[in-house]
Amino acid sequence: MLGAVVGDILGSSYKRCKPENMDFPLFPKGDNQPRCTEISVMTLAVAEALMHAMKVPGNVCTAGQFRGSLIYWMRAFGRKIKKIIYGRKFFAWLHVKAPQAYDSQSNGSVLRVSPIAWVFDNLEDVERFAEIAARVTNKNQNVVSFARVMAGMIFFARMKKSKDEIKNYFQERSGLELTKTFEELRENFDFITTCPETLSAALTAFLEGENFEDVIRKAIFLGGETTATASMAGAIAEAFYGVKISIEAEAFEKIPRRLQYTIEKWEQWKF
Protein backbone atom coordinates (compact mmCIF):
# COMPACT_ATOMS: atom_id res chain seq x y z
CA MET A 1 0.00 0.00 0.00
CA LEU A 2 2.75 2.46 0.93
CA GLY A 3 4.27 2.06 -2.52
CA ALA A 4 1.11 3.45 -4.08
CA VAL A 5 1.23 6.47 -1.78
CA VAL A 6 4.94 7.11 -2.37
CA GLY A 7 4.48 6.79 -6.13
CA ASP A 8 1.61 9.26 -6.05
CA ILE A 9 3.61 11.81 -4.06
CA LEU A 10 6.75 11.54 -6.20
CA GLY A 11 4.73 11.65 -9.41
CA SER A 12 2.94 14.84 -8.36
CA SER A 13 5.98 17.02 -9.13
CA TYR A 14 6.04 15.94 -12.78
CA LYS A 15 2.37 15.82 -13.73
CA ARG A 16 2.08 17.15 -17.30
CA CYS A 17 5.87 17.72 -17.24
CA LYS A 18 7.96 14.94 -18.79
CA PRO A 19 11.48 14.86 -17.27
CA GLU A 20 14.32 15.22 -19.76
CA ASN A 21 16.37 12.36 -18.29
CA MET A 22 16.23 9.67 -15.61
CA ASP A 23 18.34 11.65 -13.14
CA PHE A 24 15.55 14.05 -12.18
CA PRO A 25 15.26 14.93 -8.45
CA LEU A 26 12.69 12.80 -6.64
CA PHE A 27 11.97 15.61 -4.18
CA PRO A 28 12.37 18.90 -6.08
CA LYS A 29 12.25 22.17 -4.19
CA GLY A 30 10.28 25.35 -4.79
CA ASP A 31 6.89 25.48 -6.47
CA ASN A 32 7.28 21.93 -7.79
CA GLN A 33 7.55 20.21 -4.41
CA PRO A 34 5.88 16.77 -4.26
CA ARG A 35 2.56 16.52 -2.47
CA CYS A 36 -0.16 14.11 -1.54
CA THR A 37 -3.06 13.91 -4.03
CA GLU A 38 -6.50 12.31 -4.07
CA ILE A 39 -4.85 8.97 -4.93
CA SER A 40 -3.15 8.76 -1.55
CA VAL A 41 -6.19 10.01 0.33
CA MET A 42 -8.48 7.34 -1.12
CA THR A 43 -5.87 4.56 -0.88
CA LEU A 44 -5.55 5.29 2.83
CA ALA A 45 -9.33 5.47 3.17
CA VAL A 46 -9.46 1.88 1.89
CA ALA A 47 -6.82 0.89 4.45
CA GLU A 48 -8.82 2.56 7.22
CA ALA A 49 -12.00 0.82 6.04
CA LEU A 50 -10.32 -2.59 6.09
CA MET A 51 -8.99 -2.09 9.60
CA HIS A 52 -12.42 -1.16 10.92
CA ALA A 53 -14.32 -3.85 9.02
CA MET A 54 -11.94 -6.74 9.73
CA LYS A 55 -10.71 -5.74 13.21
CA VAL A 56 -7.91 -8.32 12.86
CA PRO A 57 -6.00 -9.02 9.59
CA GLY A 58 -7.45 -12.07 7.87
CA ASN A 59 -10.58 -11.97 10.01
CA VAL A 60 -13.91 -12.81 8.39
CA CYS A 61 -15.42 -9.71 6.82
CA THR A 62 -18.59 -9.70 4.78
CA ALA A 63 -18.98 -7.74 1.57
CA GLY A 64 -21.61 -5.59 3.25
CA GLN A 65 -19.39 -4.77 6.22
CA PHE A 66 -16.52 -3.74 3.97
CA ARG A 67 -18.71 -1.74 1.62
CA GLY A 68 -20.32 0.21 4.48
CA SER A 69 -16.97 0.90 6.13
CA LEU A 70 -15.45 1.91 2.80
CA ILE A 71 -18.18 4.40 1.92
CA TYR A 72 -17.91 5.94 5.39
CA TRP A 73 -14.13 6.37 5.37
CA MET A 74 -13.84 7.51 1.77
CA ARG A 75 -16.40 10.23 2.40
CA ALA A 76 -14.90 11.11 5.78
CA PHE A 77 -11.37 11.51 4.39
CA GLY A 78 -12.61 13.18 1.23
CA ARG A 79 -14.35 15.86 3.26
CA LYS A 80 -11.75 16.24 6.02
CA ILE A 81 -8.40 16.32 4.18
CA LYS A 82 -7.97 19.83 2.77
CA LYS A 83 -6.39 21.15 -0.43
CA ILE A 84 -7.17 18.02 -2.43
CA ILE A 85 -8.65 18.31 -5.92
CA TYR A 86 -11.23 15.74 -7.03
CA GLY A 87 -13.00 15.09 -10.30
CA ARG A 88 -16.49 16.54 -10.66
CA LYS A 89 -18.40 13.25 -10.38
CA PHE A 90 -16.34 11.97 -7.49
CA PHE A 91 -16.63 15.28 -5.64
CA ALA A 92 -20.41 15.02 -5.94
CA TRP A 93 -20.26 11.41 -4.67
CA LEU A 94 -18.39 12.61 -1.59
CA HIS A 95 -21.03 15.17 -0.68
CA VAL A 96 -24.47 13.92 -1.75
CA LYS A 97 -26.75 12.49 0.92
CA ALA A 98 -27.14 9.06 -0.70
CA PRO A 99 -24.07 8.33 -2.88
CA GLN A 100 -24.55 6.13 -5.95
CA ALA A 101 -22.04 4.59 -8.33
CA TYR A 102 -21.62 6.36 -11.67
CA ASP A 103 -20.15 5.46 -15.06
CA SER A 104 -16.55 6.58 -15.56
CA GLN A 105 -13.51 5.46 -17.55
CA SER A 106 -11.04 7.14 -15.17
CA ASN A 107 -8.40 5.42 -13.03
CA GLY A 108 -9.69 6.35 -9.58
CA SER A 109 -11.29 3.01 -8.73
CA VAL A 110 -8.17 1.14 -9.81
CA LEU A 111 -5.72 3.36 -7.95
CA ARG A 112 -7.10 2.81 -4.45
CA VAL A 113 -7.19 -1.00 -4.21
CA SER A 114 -3.60 -1.77 -3.12
CA PRO A 115 -4.35 -2.26 0.63
CA ILE A 116 -6.69 -5.14 -0.26
CA ALA A 117 -3.82 -7.17 -1.71
CA TRP A 118 -2.07 -7.15 1.68
CA VAL A 119 -4.81 -8.50 3.95
CA PHE A 120 -6.03 -11.63 2.14
CA ASP A 121 -4.01 -14.76 1.48
CA ASN A 122 -5.81 -15.99 -1.61
CA LEU A 123 -6.37 -14.44 -5.03
CA GLU A 124 -10.11 -15.04 -5.02
CA ASP A 125 -10.70 -12.81 -1.98
CA VAL A 126 -8.27 -10.18 -3.25
CA GLU A 127 -10.13 -9.90 -6.55
CA ARG A 128 -13.57 -10.01 -4.91
CA PHE A 129 -12.88 -7.24 -2.43
CA ALA A 130 -11.13 -5.14 -5.08
CA GLU A 131 -14.32 -5.35 -7.11
CA ILE A 132 -16.36 -4.21 -4.10
CA ALA A 133 -13.99 -1.28 -3.59
CA ALA A 134 -14.33 -0.25 -7.23
CA ARG A 135 -18.10 -0.60 -7.40
CA VAL A 136 -18.85 1.81 -4.56
CA THR A 137 -18.17 4.65 -6.99
CA ASN A 138 -17.99 3.11 -10.47
CA LYS A 139 -20.42 0.91 -12.39
CA ASN A 140 -18.29 0.66 -15.51
CA GLN A 141 -17.52 -3.06 -15.85
CA ASN A 142 -14.21 -2.54 -17.66
CA VAL A 143 -12.90 -0.30 -14.89
CA VAL A 144 -14.08 -2.75 -12.24
CA SER A 145 -12.23 -5.54 -14.05
CA PHE A 146 -9.02 -3.51 -14.08
CA ALA A 147 -9.36 -2.89 -10.34
CA ARG A 148 -9.43 -6.67 -9.85
CA VAL A 149 -6.37 -7.07 -12.06
CA MET A 150 -4.48 -4.32 -10.25
CA ALA A 151 -5.06 -5.92 -6.85
CA GLY A 152 -4.20 -9.34 -8.26
CA MET A 153 -0.84 -8.17 -9.61
CA ILE A 154 0.09 -6.67 -6.24
CA PHE A 155 -0.93 -9.92 -4.57
CA PHE A 156 1.22 -11.92 -7.01
CA ALA A 157 4.17 -9.63 -6.28
CA ARG A 158 3.57 -10.02 -2.54
CA MET A 159 3.56 -13.82 -3.00
CA LYS A 160 6.94 -13.46 -4.77
CA LYS A 161 5.70 -14.66 -8.12
CA SER A 162 8.09 -13.96 -10.98
CA LYS A 163 7.74 -10.96 -13.27
CA ASP A 164 6.76 -13.29 -16.09
CA GLU A 165 3.96 -14.73 -13.95
CA ILE A 166 2.72 -11.25 -13.10
CA LYS A 167 2.83 -10.23 -16.76
CA ASN A 168 0.98 -13.37 -17.84
CA TYR A 169 -1.69 -12.83 -15.20
CA PHE A 170 -2.21 -9.27 -16.43
CA GLN A 171 -2.49 -10.31 -20.07
CA GLU A 172 -4.85 -13.21 -19.36
CA ARG A 173 -7.18 -11.28 -17.05
CA SER A 174 -7.17 -7.97 -18.92
CA GLY A 175 -7.15 -9.26 -22.48
CA LEU A 176 -4.34 -6.82 -23.29
CA GLU A 177 -0.93 -7.61 -24.75
CA LEU A 178 2.16 -5.75 -23.61
CA THR A 179 3.78 -5.23 -26.99
CA LYS A 180 5.79 -2.04 -26.44
CA THR A 181 9.09 -1.69 -24.65
CA PHE A 182 9.66 1.09 -22.14
CA GLU A 183 11.57 3.12 -24.75
CA GLU A 184 8.76 2.74 -27.28
CA LEU A 185 6.17 3.84 -24.73
CA ARG A 186 8.25 6.86 -23.78
CA GLU A 187 8.26 8.16 -27.35
CA ASN A 188 4.50 8.61 -27.63
CA PHE A 189 3.06 8.42 -24.11
CA ASP A 190 0.70 11.32 -23.41
CA PHE A 191 -1.57 12.58 -20.64
CA ILE A 192 -3.98 9.63 -20.49
CA THR A 193 -6.39 9.05 -17.61
CA THR A 194 -8.06 5.80 -18.69
CA CYS A 195 -7.23 2.39 -17.23
CA PRO A 196 -5.84 0.26 -20.08
CA GLU A 197 -3.13 2.71 -21.12
CA THR A 198 -2.14 3.78 -17.61
CA LEU A 199 -2.02 0.29 -16.14
CA SER A 200 -0.10 -1.11 -19.12
CA ALA A 201 2.46 1.68 -18.79
CA ALA A 202 2.80 1.18 -15.03
CA LEU A 203 3.31 -2.54 -15.44
CA THR A 204 5.93 -1.98 -18.15
CA ALA A 205 7.84 0.34 -15.78
CA PHE A 206 7.71 -2.35 -13.11
CA LEU A 207 8.76 -5.17 -15.42
CA GLU A 208 11.76 -3.24 -16.73
CA GLY A 209 12.73 -1.67 -13.38
CA GLU A 210 15.56 -3.04 -11.25
CA ASN A 211 14.41 -1.89 -7.80
CA PHE A 212 11.71 0.26 -6.22
CA GLU A 213 13.37 3.58 -7.02
CA ASP A 214 14.16 2.57 -10.59
CA VAL A 215 10.54 1.51 -11.15
CA ILE A 216 9.26 4.87 -9.88
CA ARG A 217 11.76 6.79 -11.99
CA LYS A 218 10.74 4.87 -15.09
CA ALA A 219 7.03 5.46 -14.42
CA ILE A 220 7.59 9.20 -14.00
CA PHE A 221 10.01 9.39 -16.94
CA LEU A 222 7.20 8.23 -19.24
CA GLY A 223 5.46 11.55 -18.57
CA GLY A 224 1.72 12.11 -18.79
CA GLU A 225 -0.45 11.36 -15.74
CA THR A 226 2.61 10.68 -13.57
CA THR A 227 0.74 10.46 -10.26
CA ALA A 228 -1.41 7.58 -11.52
CA THR A 229 1.35 5.73 -13.39
CA ALA A 230 3.86 6.03 -10.54
CA SER A 231 1.25 5.07 -7.95
CA MET A 232 0.28 1.89 -9.82
CA ALA A 233 3.90 0.97 -10.54
CA GLY A 234 4.89 1.77 -6.95
CA ALA A 235 2.16 -0.43 -5.52
CA ILE A 236 3.45 -3.48 -7.42
CA ALA A 237 7.10 -2.60 -6.82
CA GLU A 238 6.61 -2.28 -3.06
CA ALA A 239 5.22 -5.82 -2.87
CA PHE A 240 8.05 -7.15 -5.05
CA TYR A 241 11.06 -5.17 -3.79
CA GLY A 242 10.01 -3.25 -0.69
CA VAL A 243 10.31 0.54 -0.41
CA LYS A 244 13.67 2.24 0.05
CA ILE A 245 13.65 3.55 3.63
CA SER A 246 15.10 6.98 2.82
CA ILE A 247 12.45 7.57 0.16
CA GLU A 248 9.69 6.34 2.44
CA ALA A 249 10.79 8.66 5.25
CA GLU A 250 10.95 11.78 3.09
CA ALA A 251 7.63 11.02 1.40
CA PHE A 252 6.01 10.47 4.80
CA GLU A 253 6.67 14.12 5.66
CA LYS A 254 4.56 15.21 2.68
CA ILE A 255 1.45 13.48 4.03
CA PRO A 256 -1.17 15.26 6.21
CA ARG A 257 -0.95 14.24 9.86
CA ARG A 258 -4.33 12.43 9.85
CA LEU A 259 -3.13 10.22 7.01
CA GLN A 260 0.23 9.64 8.71
CA TYR A 261 -1.74 8.24 11.61
CA THR A 262 -3.49 5.77 9.29
CA ILE A 263 -0.14 4.62 7.87
CA GLU A 264 1.34 4.17 11.34
CA LYS A 265 -1.69 2.18 12.46
CA TRP A 266 -1.67 0.10 9.27
CA GLU A 267 2.00 -0.85 9.63
CA GLN A 268 1.31 -2.21 13.12
CA TRP A 269 -2.06 -3.78 12.22
CA LYS A 270 -1.25 -5.76 9.09
CA PHE A 271 1.58 -7.65 10.80
ROVEX-428281 format. One line per field, with one value per residue (C-alpha): residue number from 0; residue in three letters; x, z negated, y. Coordinates in pm, 1 decimal. Example, Ala and Ser with C-alpha at 12.3 -4.5 7.8 and 13.67 -1.06 7.14 Angstrom:
i	c(0 1)
aa	c(ALA SER)
X	c(1230.0 1367.0)
Z	c(-780.0 -714.0)
Y	c(-450.0 -106.0)
***
This chain:
i	c(0 1 2 3 4 5 6 7 8 9 10 11 12 13 14 15 16 17 18 19 20 21 22 23 24 25 26 27 28 29 30 31 32 33 34 35 36 37 38 39 40 41 42 43 44 45 46 47 48 49 50 51 52 53 54 55 56 57 58 59 60 61 62 63 64 65 66 67 68 69 70 71 72 73 74 75 76 77 78 79 80 81 82 83 84 85 86 87 88 89 90 91 92 93 94 95 96 97 98 99 100 101 102 103 104 105 106 107 108 109 110 111 112 113 114 115 116 117 118 119 120 121 122 123 124 125 126 127 128 129 130 131 132 133 134 135 136 137 138 139 140 141 142 143 144 145 146 147 148 149 150 151 152 153 154 155 156 157 158 159 160 161 162 163 164 165 166 167 168 169 170 171 172 173 174 175 176 177 178 179 180 181 182 183 184 185 186 187 188 189 190 191 192 193 194 195 196 197 198 199 200 201 202 203 204 205 206 207 208 209 210 211 212 213 214 215 216 217 218 219 220 221 222 223 224 225 226 227 228 229 230 231 232 233 234 235 236 237 238 239 240 241 242 243 244 245 246 247 248 249 250 251 252 253 254 255 256 257 258 259 260 261 262 263 264 265 266 267 268 269 270)
aa	c(MET LEU GLY ALA VAL VAL GLY ASP ILE LEU GLY SER SER TYR LYS ARG CYS LYS PRO GLU ASN MET ASP PHE PRO LEU PHE PRO LYS GLY ASP ASN GLN PRO ARG CYS THR GLU ILE SER VAL MET THR LEU ALA VAL ALA GLU ALA LEU MET HIS ALA MET LYS VAL PRO GLY ASN VAL CYS THR ALA GLY GLN PHE ARG GLY SER LEU ILE TYR TRP MET ARG ALA PHE GLY ARG LYS ILE LYS LYS ILE ILE TYR GLY ARG LYS PHE PHE ALA TRP LEU HIS VAL LYS ALA PRO GLN ALA TYR ASP SER GLN SER ASN GLY SER VAL LEU ARG VAL SER PRO ILE ALA TRP VAL PHE ASP ASN LEU GLU ASP VAL GLU ARG PHE ALA GLU ILE ALA ALA ARG VAL THR ASN LYS ASN GLN ASN VAL VAL SER PHE ALA ARG VAL MET ALA GLY MET ILE PHE PHE ALA ARG MET LYS LYS SER LYS ASP GLU ILE LYS ASN TYR PHE GLN GLU ARG SER GLY LEU GLU LEU THR LYS THR PHE GLU GLU LEU ARG GLU ASN PHE ASP PHE ILE THR THR CYS PRO GLU THR LEU SER ALA ALA LEU THR ALA PHE LEU GLU GLY GLU ASN PHE GLU ASP VAL ILE ARG LYS ALA ILE PHE LEU GLY GLY GLU THR THR ALA THR ALA SER MET ALA GLY ALA ILE ALA GLU ALA PHE TYR GLY VAL LYS ILE SER ILE GLU ALA GLU ALA PHE GLU LYS ILE PRO ARG ARG LEU GLN TYR THR ILE GLU LYS TRP GLU GLN TRP LYS PHE)
X	c(0.0 275.1 427.5 110.7 122.7 493.6 448.2 160.7 361.3 674.7 472.6 293.8 597.9 604.0 237.3 208.4 587.3 796.1 1148.5 1431.7 1637.2 1623.0 1833.9 1555.1 1525.7 1269.3 1197.4 1237.5 1224.8 1028.2 689.3 727.7 755.3 587.9 255.9 -15.7 -305.9 -650.1 -485.5 -314.6 -619.4 -847.8 -587.3 -555.0 -933.2 -945.7 -682.4 -882.1 -1200.0 -1032.2 -898.7 -1241.8 -1432.1 -1193.6 -1070.8 -790.5 -600.2 -744.9 -1058.0 -1390.5 -1541.6 -1859.3 -1897.8 -2161.1 -1939.3 -1652.3 -1871.3 -2032.2 -1697.2 -1545.2 -1817.6 -1791.3 -1412.7 -1384.1 -1640.3 -1489.7 -1136.7 -1261.3 -1435.0 -1175.3 -840.4 -796.8 -638.7 -716.6 -865.1 -1122.9 -1299.9 -1648.7 -1839.7 -1634.0 -1663.0 -2040.7 -2026.4 -1839.0 -2103.4 -2446.9 -2674.8 -2713.5 -2407.2 -2455.3 -2203.9 -2161.7 -2014.9 -1655.0 -1350.9 -1103.6 -840.0 -969.5 -1129.4 -816.7 -571.9 -710.1 -718.5 -360.4 -435.3 -668.7 -381.9 -206.9 -480.9 -602.6 -401.3 -581.0 -636.6 -1011.3 -1069.7 -827.0 -1012.8 -1357.2 -1288.3 -1112.6 -1432.0 -1636.1 -1398.5 -1433.1 -1810.4 -1885.4 -1817.1 -1799.3 -2041.6 -1828.6 -1752.2 -1420.8 -1290.0 -1408.0 -1222.7 -902.4 -935.7 -943.3 -636.6 -447.6 -506.0 -420.2 -84.0 8.5 -92.9 121.6 417.0 356.6 355.6 693.9 570.2 809.0 774.5 676.3 396.0 271.9 283.2 98.4 -169.1 -220.7 -248.9 -484.5 -718.1 -716.9 -715.3 -433.7 -93.4 216.4 378.1 578.8 909.5 965.9 1157.2 876.4 616.7 825.3 826.0 449.5 306.5 69.7 -157.3 -398.0 -638.7 -806.5 -723.0 -584.3 -313.3 -213.8 -202.0 -10.3 245.9 279.6 331.4 592.9 783.8 771.0 875.7 1176.0 1273.2 1556.1 1440.5 1170.9 1337.5 1416.1 1053.9 925.7 1176.1 1074.3 703.2 758.8 1000.9 719.9 546.0 171.5 -44.6 260.7 73.6 -140.7 134.7 386.1 125.3 27.7 389.6 489.0 215.8 344.8 710.2 660.6 521.8 804.6 1106.2 1001.0 1031.3 1367.1 1364.8 1510.1 1245.3 968.6 1079.3 1095.3 762.5 600.7 667.4 455.7 144.6 -116.7 -95.4 -432.8 -312.6 22.6 -174.4 -348.8 -13.7 134.3 -169.0 -167.4 199.6 130.7 -206.0 -124.6 157.6)
Z	c(0.0 -92.9 252.5 408.2 178.3 236.7 612.9 604.8 405.6 619.6 940.9 835.5 913.1 1277.5 1373.3 1730.1 1724.2 1879.0 1727.3 1975.7 1829.3 1561.5 1314.3 1217.7 844.6 664.5 417.7 607.5 419.1 479.5 646.9 778.9 441.0 426.4 246.9 154.2 403.0 406.8 492.6 154.5 -33.4 111.8 87.7 -283.0 -317.2 -189.1 -445.3 -722.4 -604.4 -608.8 -959.7 -1091.8 -901.9 -973.4 -1321.1 -1285.6 -959.1 -786.7 -1000.5 -839.3 -682.2 -477.7 -156.8 -324.9 -621.8 -397.3 -162.4 -447.9 -612.5 -280.4 -192.0 -539.3 -536.8 -177.2 -240.3 -578.4 -439.5 -123.2 -325.7 -601.5 -417.6 -277.0 42.8 242.6 592.2 703.4 1030.4 1066.4 1038.3 749.0 563.6 594.0 467.0 159.4 68.4 175.1 -91.6 70.4 288.5 595.2 833.4 1167.0 1505.7 1555.6 1754.7 1516.7 1303.2 958.0 872.7 981.2 795.4 445.4 421.4 312.0 -62.8 25.6 170.9 -167.8 -394.6 -214.4 -148.2 161.0 502.7 501.9 198.5 325.2 655.0 491.3 242.9 508.1 710.9 410.2 358.7 723.0 739.8 455.9 699.4 1046.5 1238.8 1551.4 1584.6 1766.2 1489.2 1223.8 1404.6 1408.1 1034.0 984.8 1205.8 1025.1 685.1 825.9 960.5 624.4 457.0 701.3 627.9 254.0 299.9 476.8 812.4 1098.2 1326.7 1609.4 1395.5 1309.8 1676.4 1784.4 1519.6 1643.2 2006.8 1936.4 1705.4 1891.6 2247.9 2328.8 2475.3 2361.3 2699.3 2643.7 2464.9 2213.7 2475.3 2728.1 2473.3 2377.5 2735.3 2763.1 2410.9 2341.2 2064.0 2048.6 1761.2 1869.3 1722.7 2008.2 2112.1 1760.9 1614.2 1911.9 1879.1 1502.9 1544.2 1815.1 1578.2 1310.8 1541.7 1672.9 1337.7 1124.9 780.4 622.0 702.1 1059.3 1115.3 987.6 1199.1 1509.5 1442.2 1400.1 1694.5 1923.7 1857.4 1879.0 1574.0 1356.8 1025.8 1152.0 1339.1 1054.4 795.1 982.4 1053.6 695.3 551.6 741.7 681.8 306.5 287.1 504.7 378.8 69.0 41.4 -4.7 -363.5 -281.8 -15.5 -244.2 -525.3 -309.0 -139.8 -479.9 -566.1 -268.1 -402.9 -620.7 -985.7 -985.0 -701.0 -870.9 -1161.1 -929.0 -787.0 -1134.1 -1245.9 -926.5 -963.0 -1312.0 -1221.7 -908.6 -1079.9)
Y	c(0.0 245.6 205.8 344.6 647.3 711.2 679.4 926.3 1180.6 1154.3 1164.8 1484.4 1702.5 1594.3 1582.3 1715.3 1772.3 1494.0 1485.7 1521.8 1236.3 967.0 1164.8 1404.9 1492.5 1279.9 1561.4 1889.9 2217.4 2534.9 2548.3 2193.2 2021.2 1676.9 1652.5 1410.9 1390.9 1231.1 896.8 875.9 1000.8 734.0 456.4 529.4 547.4 187.7 88.7 255.5 82.3 -259.1 -209.3 -115.5 -385.0 -673.6 -574.5 -831.7 -901.9 -1207.2 -1197.0 -1281.1 -971.1 -969.5 -774.1 -558.8 -476.8 -374.2 -174.2 20.7 89.7 191.3 440.0 593.8 636.6 751.1 1023.3 1111.0 1150.9 1318.3 1586.4 1624.1 1632.3 1982.9 2114.9 1801.8 1830.9 1573.9 1509.4 1653.7 1324.8 1196.7 1527.9 1501.7 1141.4 1261.1 1517.0 1392.5 1249.0 905.7 832.9 613.3 458.8 635.7 545.7 658.2 545.7 713.6 542.1 635.5 301.0 114.1 335.6 281.0 -100.3 -176.7 -225.9 -513.8 -717.0 -715.0 -849.8 -1162.8 -1476.4 -1599.2 -1444.4 -1503.9 -1281.4 -1017.6 -990.0 -1001.5 -723.7 -513.5 -534.8 -421.4 -128.2 -24.8 -60.4 180.5 464.7 311.4 91.4 66.0 -305.6 -254.0 -30.3 -275.5 -554.5 -350.5 -289.5 -666.7 -707.2 -432.1 -591.7 -933.7 -816.7 -666.5 -992.0 -1191.6 -962.8 -1002.0 -1381.8 -1346.0 -1465.7 -1396.2 -1095.5 -1328.6 -1472.9 -1124.7 -1022.7 -1337.3 -1283.3 -927.4 -1031.4 -1321.5 -1128.2 -796.6 -926.5 -682.4 -760.8 -575.2 -523.5 -204.3 -169.1 108.7 311.6 274.1 384.4 686.2 816.2 860.5 841.7 1131.8 1257.8 963.5 904.6 580.0 239.1 26.3 271.2 377.6 28.7 -110.7 168.2 118.4 -254.4 -197.7 33.9 -234.7 -516.8 -323.7 -167.4 -303.7 -189.0 26.3 358.0 256.6 151.1 486.6 678.8 487.1 546.5 920.1 939.2 823.4 1155.2 1211.2 1135.8 1068.2 1046.4 757.6 573.1 603.1 506.8 188.8 96.6 177.0 -42.8 -348.2 -260.5 -228.3 -581.6 -715.1 -516.6 -325.0 53.9 223.7 354.9 698.1 757.4 633.8 865.9 1177.7 1101.5 1047.4 1412.0 1521.2 1347.6 1526.0 1424.0 1243.4 1021.7 964.3 823.9 576.6 462.3 416.9 218.3 10.2 -85.4 -221.2 -377.5 -575.8 -765.3)
***
